[in-house]
Amino acid sequence: ISFVPKTHPRYKSLLNREKVVEALDKGILAKAGLTAHGRGEAFDYLIGEKTTDIALKSIKASAAMLVLAENPVISINGNTIALAKDEIVQLAEELNGKIEVNLFYRTKEREENIKKAFEEDLTIKEKLNNNKIKLLGLNDANRQIPNLDSLRGKVSEKGIYSADVVLVPLEDGDRTEALVNMGKKVISIDLNPLSRTARKSTITIVDEITRCIPLLTKYVKEYKKMDKKALKNIVDNYDNKENLKEMLNYISNRLKTMDLG
Ligand code: PTJ
């Protein structure tokens, strides 16, 4: 049951909080996921809680990169599952279906609870049975990302280990660099444009996950009909450092000219 009335001016944000708390109760979210969520909320305030044109550029470049990829994988953690499980499934279906569970705070119990959350949903279960989507990283995280000591380093051979493009929403930092060092392209979703993840990624989408995944899916669908040369052009014209600078300028201008009335 939701305690948040639909008319509340901050409905969406409060609903996301409820989802995160619910996922904690179900043993899906790491406790640290609560503070990570709060940090995200704070940055979302700074950007005005909407998808900026700057983020849209990153979304389009990401869609092009995902369509061009030979073996893309969507990495998911507790926060991503709490907020955007269904949206991630829809995106994966438009690609090769590969979703990999990759946890910083990896415990057997959380793995079980996550598996249950996917299989309890009958629509998702059917998609798993029909191989429209594949949930990797639970029983098959047998490979190791070189130079990454955390449990995030345990990955699936068919998933992140062999992927050419990895989408990493709400990342914790050092893995992005390790994946880039393996020669992979990393697309991250992170509301904090100052984070190490944001700076090390090939493409950073500075936007809230539940807002940007549906947009990403929309552009993936559209770009699947486009020729590869045009898509390559979109990717080649994208500069991540430039995009992050634009985002920081956007935030500082917004704050300087803000009307508090
Ligand atoms: O589930 P696990 O065990 O893999 O653990 C997941 C967390 C999130 C706890 C772990 O990865 C972590 O500690 O992450 P960080 O270092 O706190 O980074 C998370 C980033 O996600 C922060 O920079 C936040 O600004 C950002 N963030 C939080 N909520 C959102 C978000 N970005 C987009 N949309 C959000 N809703």
Boltz pocket constraint, residues with backbone or C-beta under 6 A from the ligand:
constraints:
  - pocket:
      binder: B
      contacts: [[A, 28], [A, 29], [A, 30], [A, 32], [A, 33], [A, 34], [A, 35], [A, 36], [A, 37], [A, 38], [A, 39], [A, 40], [A, 41], [A, 43], [A, 76], [A, 77], [A, 78], [A, 79], [A, 83], [A, 102], [A, 103], [A, 104], [A, 105], [A, 106], [A, 170], [A, 171], [A, 172], [A, 173], [A, 189], [A, 190], [A, 191], [A, 192], [A, 195], [A, 207], [A, 208], [A, 209], [A, 210]]
      max_distance: 6.0
